[in-house]
């Protein structure tokens, strides 16, 4: 079976976390998640595909559009067709020559819209068929102007697409919030890229949804934290409370738990609890903490995405 993500899943995570460190809001630029097949008819192995994957990631990264952040449901995927293999007598020894078409597509998964596509010819040679394939992948020039232009065209079409859907995204999110479906509303609002006209409006509404989402869940989080603290699992308790928005309806009770726990721990751990207490008390820290928590929400969601299949994406 061919899964949605390539084997280099960790590479995406690093890219995604790095983008979040630049600050929430700047991290939600238009980005394409790379979808790779795990095999290709004709003998391309996982090693060949990993090399192609790395080359594509380099191009996407250079153009600022590589990410694990696929809440926009924008993906880039390759289709490789090997169509020629021949053995050439080079005098001393025979050389294997292979040729293929590499087609790249950028697609919006929800509506199966292809925003842009390009096809490149690839050719390689070597003493063996495997070495010829290696040479073909290594020689594929994916940073050429026509490939960069293909990516830019896809990005501009994606921006147009989301500009046209801005009003409906926000309206649907507001309806979800009225039905207490705060997490779904939050995911929808955070799907709006920063280049889109209604980004600030969506971001403001996302903060509102996140506060309601926190109010809905903070009591259970506090119960879990208290249970950890009662068992003297102070580190685990602190980690749970640290996920509570300091402006949520649970602030007063969370502060009480923080201050009580601070008096029970050793000096090293006490500094952590005192820092958390400061965050809950300082208005500037509260705003910063909320943005951090919203970023962590995106990370958590990305880490728990369902597995899709390459063949479904390419249909």
N, C-alpha and C positions, 0 to 999 in steps of 0.2 A: 504494500500500500504506500502511496506517496502522500506525505503529510504536508501541511500548510507551511510550516517553518523548516528551514534547512537545519543541518546538524550544528551549525555555528550559532546556536541560539544565544550563548553567552555573549558573543560579540555584539548582538543587538542590544542586550541588556546594558552592556557597558556604554554603548552609544546613547541609549535612552537616559540612563542615569546621568551621564555627562551633560546632556542637554538640559536636564532638570536643574542641575547645579547652577546654570546661568540665570535662574530665576523663573518662577512661575509666570506664565503670560508670554515670556519670550520663548518658552519651550514648545509652544503649540503651533509652530509654523507648519505650513504644508509639508508633509513628509510621506515618503513611499516605503512601505514595508516590502522587503524582498522575499518573494516566494520561489523556492527552488524545487525541482523534481529530485527524487532520490536515485533515479536511473533514467537512462535514455537508450532507446533501441539503437543498436549499432556498436555498443561496446564502451560508451563513456562510463567510467567507473565513478564511485564516490570521490575518489581522489581528484579526478578531472573536474567534477562538478564543484568540489570545494574550492578549487583554484579559480574557476569561473565566478563562483560566489564572492570570493575575496576581491576579484577584479571589479565586479559590479558594485560591491560595497564601497570600494575606494572612489569610484566615480560618483556615487550618490553622496558620499561624505564630502567630497571636494565641492559639490554643488549645494551642500547644506540641506539635503532632503532625505537623508538616511535615518531611520528610526525604528524602534520597536513599537512606537506609539501608533497603533493602527486603529484608534477609535474613529478616525476619518474614513476607515475602510478603503483606503487608497493603497493599491499594491502594484508592484512591478514584478513581472515574471518573464522568464525566457522560454522560448520554444526553439529547440535545436533539431535540425534535420540533416543527418549525414546522407549525402547523395552520391559521393564518388570516392572510390578507393582503387588505387592502382600501384603496381610495382614498376619502378623505373630502373633500368640498368645504368648505374653511374660509373661503370668501369670496374673499379676494385670490388664493389659489392652492390647489391640491389638496395634501392631506397623505396620505402613505402610513402606514398603521397595520399593525403585525405583532404576532402573538401566538405564544407557544410554551410548551411544558412543558419544564422543566429538572428531570430526575431525577438524583439523586446516590446512588451506591451505594458501600458499603465492603465489600470482598470479601477473603477469604483464598484465595489462588490455588491452594495445594496441593490442597485439598479442595473448591474452588469453593463455599465457604460465604459467603453474603451475611449480614453481621452487622447491617446497618442500611441503610435507604433512606428517601428523602424526595423528594417532587415539588413544585416551585414553579411557579406561573404567572408568565410574563414577558410584558411588553407594552412596545412602543416606537413612536415616531412620528417622522417627519421628511419633509423635502421630497422625498427619494428613498428607494428601497428600502434602499440601503446605509446611508444616514443613520438610517433607522428601526431597522435592525439594531444599529447603533452605540448608539443611544439605549436600545434594549432591554437590551443587555448592560450598559451603564453604570448603568442603573436597577435591575438585579437586586440586591436586598438580601440578601447572603449572610451577613451578620453578625447576622441576626435570632435571637431566642431559640430558635425551632423548629429552625433549622439547627445552632446550637450544641448543642441537646439531641440532635439526630440524631448528631452527632459523639461526644458523651459516651456515648450508648447503644452506639455501635459500639466505642468504646474499652473499655467495661466488658465487652462480650461477648468482645472479643479477650483480655482478661485472664482471663476465665473459661475460654476455649478453651485458653490456654497453661497455666493451672493444672491443667487436666484431663490435659494431655499431658506435664507435667513429668517424671514418672518415665520415660516411654518415650523422651523426648528424651535424657535422661542415659544410660539403658541402651544405646540405639542408638549413642551417641557412644563409650561405653566399648568396645563391640564393634568399632567402626571403629578405635579406638586399638590394639586387640589385633591388628588386621590391617595395622597401620602406615599406615592411612589418616588421618593426623593432620590434614591440611588440611580434609578433609570433616568430621571430628569437631569441629574448631575452629569451622567455619562453623555447624554445627548448634548447638553450645553457645552461641555468641554470638548466636543467634537468640532466646534467651530474654530477654524484656524485663525491665527492672529492677522493674516493679510486680508481677511474678509471684512466688509464694511461694518457688519453688526457685531464684530468681536467684542468691543467694550460692553455693549448691551448684554451680550450672552455671558460675558465674564461676571458682570455685576449680578445677573440672575443666578449664575452658578454659585456665587458666594452665598446668596440667599438660600439656595437649595441645600448647600453644604451645611449651613447652620441648622436647618430643619432636620437634615439627615443625622447630624450629631445629636440633636435633642431627642430624636427617636431612639438612638442607640446608647446614649451615654449612661443611662441608669444601669443597663446590663453590663457595660464596661466597668462601672464602679463596683458592682457586685463581684465581678471576676477579680478585680484588683484587691478588694478587701479580703477575698478568700485566699489569695496568694500571700498577702501580708500577714493574715492570721496564722498561716503555716510558716511564717518567717522566710518566705520566698520574696524578699524585698526587691531584688532586681527585676523579677518578673512582674511584680506589682507596679513598680515604677514605669516599666515599659508600656503597660496597659494604660495607666493614667496619662502618660505622655501622648497618647493617641486621642485624648479628649480635647476638643476645642475649648480654650480658656474662656470663650464668650458664650458657651452653651448654658443651658438651664441647670446643668449640674455643677457649675463653677463653685458655688459655696460649699457643697458637700465634698467636692474633689479637693478643695483647699484644706478642708478640715482633715481629710485622710492624709494629705501630703504632710501637714504639720505634725500630725500624730506619729506618722511613720518616721519622720525626720528625727524624732526624739528616741527612736528605738534602734537605730542603726549605728554601725561603726563610723569613725571619722571620715574615711574615704567615701563611703556610700552617702554619708550625710551631705557632702558637698553636692552630690547629684540631686538629692531631694531638695536642698536649698535653692539650687538653680531652677528646678521645676517650680518651686514656690514663687520665685522672682518672675518667671514667665507668666504665671497666672495672675500676678499682681500688677505688672507693668503694661500699660495700654499699648505702647509701641511694640513690645514683645508679643502681645496677644495677636496683633495684626500679622506680624511676621510668622508667628506660629501657625496661624490658620492657613497661610499660603503654603507653608511646609507640609501641613497635613493634607492639603488638597493635592500636592505633588505626590505624596506617599499613597494617596488613594489611587492615582493614575498608575503608579508603579505596581501596586498590589493587583489592580485589575489586569494590567498587562501580563503579569506573571501567571495569572489564572485564566487566560483566554482559552476557549475550547480549541481542540485540534480540528483544523479543516484539512481538506485534501486537494493536492495540486490539480488533479483532474477536474475537480468541481470548480476551482478558480478559473481554469482555462476554457470552460464551456461557454 
